[in-house]
Amino acid sequence: MQITDMLEKDLMILELKARNKEEVVGELVEALVKKEIVSSKDSFVNTVMEREKMSSTGIGMGIAIPHGKSNVVSKPSIVFGKSVEGIDYQSLDGEPSYIFFLIAVPEDSNNEHLKVLSQLSRRLMHEEVRKKLMASKKEAEVISAFQE
């Protein structure tokens, strides 16, 4: 499964309202609840936040990739979010995060999320991709950043 196969326009939030880590996760999970991909917001937020306690998924360079596996997730999905102001996500480099990709996968999906995480990380290492994501004003621009 490719990143572009999982990026859906109605699973993108181009102006996150969140001001902290838990609010970001909640806002991203809410998009999955609205699409009926996640059946319990609280349960999945808890799953993701428990994962965050192990080590922050703020990978640096202004990026965070929170993720979780749960039986409340019906299909592998990615939610994109962008914060103009930046959010303290306890990133590895100590800098705020601006770009967020929440990866949600069903409990029984083997290691699909690790493959997606690996693909995302490789693409996000390219400064040009990060610049395009930060400049994106429309959902189509987010998708095109991964197509080039």
N, C-alpha and C positions, 0 to 999 in steps of 0.2 A: 504494500500500500504506500502510495506517494503522499507527500505533504499536501500537494495541490488537490489530491482526491478528497482530502479531509477538510480543507478550508472552505467553509460555506459563508456566504455573505451575511446571513442572519446569525452567524456565530462570531461576529466581529463587533467590537466596541471601540470606536475610534477616539472617543473622549471619555475615559474612565472617570467616574466621580469619586472613587475610593481615595482615601488619604493614608491608609496603612495596609500592612500585609494581609490581615484577615479580611478587611473590606474588599481588597482586590480579589481575593479568592472567592468571596461571597458573590461579588458582582459577575465574575466570569462563570461561576457555577449556575447562577440565576439564568444565564442565557441558555444553558443546557436543560434546565428545568422547563423553560418556556417552550422548547422544542420537543419536550417529552423524551429526552435522551437520558436524563437523570430523574429518578422518581422521588428522591428525598434530598432536598438541598442541604439540610442540616447534617445528614449522614455523610454526604460526599465532602462537604466543607471540612468536617471532622477528619475524614480520611486524609485529605490533602494536608491539613494542618499538622496531623500526626507525622506525616512524612517530612514536613518542614522542620519538626523538632529534631529529627535525626541529623539533618544538615540542610542549610538553606539551598533552595534551587535558584537563587540569584547568582547566575554564573559570571556576572561582571559585564563590562562593556554596555551597561544600561539594559541588560536582558535578564528576565527571570522565566523559568520554565517549570512552574508547579505541575505536579502530576499525581495521579492516583489510580489504583485498581479497586473496583468495588462491585458488589452484586446489585447496586442501585443504578449502575450504568448499563444501558441497553446495547450500545454500539461504540466502537472506537471513534473518538471525536477530538477535535482541537478547537479551542476558543482563543481568538486573538484579541488582545486589548492593548491600548496605548494611553499613556498618561503624559500630558504635555508638561506638567510640573515635575514629574518624577516622584517616586515613592521609595522610602527607606525599606528595602527588602532584605536587609542583612546580607548583601551581596558579598561575594568573595573579595572584590576589590574595594569594598567600603563605599562605593558610589551608589547614587539612587538608580532605580530601575525605571525605564520608560516603556519598554516593550515587554509584553507578557504573552506567553503561549501556555494555556492550560491544556494538558493532555489527560483525557478521561478514557479509561478502558474497562470493559467488563472483567469481573474477577477471574473468569475462566478463559481469558484470551492469551494464554501463554505469555510470551514476552514481546508482544506486538508494540507495547508502549516504548520499550527500549530501542526498537528499530526506528520508530518515529522520532524519539528523542535524539538518537544518533544522527539521523538525517537533518533534523532541525539544527542541531549544534554545528554540524559541518557547514550548512548554508549560512548560518549566522556568524561564522568566523569571517566571512567576506564583508569588508567595510561597506562596499557598494550596496549590498542587501540591507544592512542595518540603516544606511542613509535613506534608502527608498522607503523602508518601513516607517521611519521617523517622519518623513515628509508626506506620507500617505494621508490623503483627505477623503478618499473613497475606497470602498471595499475592493473594487477591481484592481486598484493600485497595490494593495497588499498581496493579492494573488499573483499579479504580474512580477512582483519582486522575487518570487520563487520560480518563475518560468524562464528566466533569462540565464 
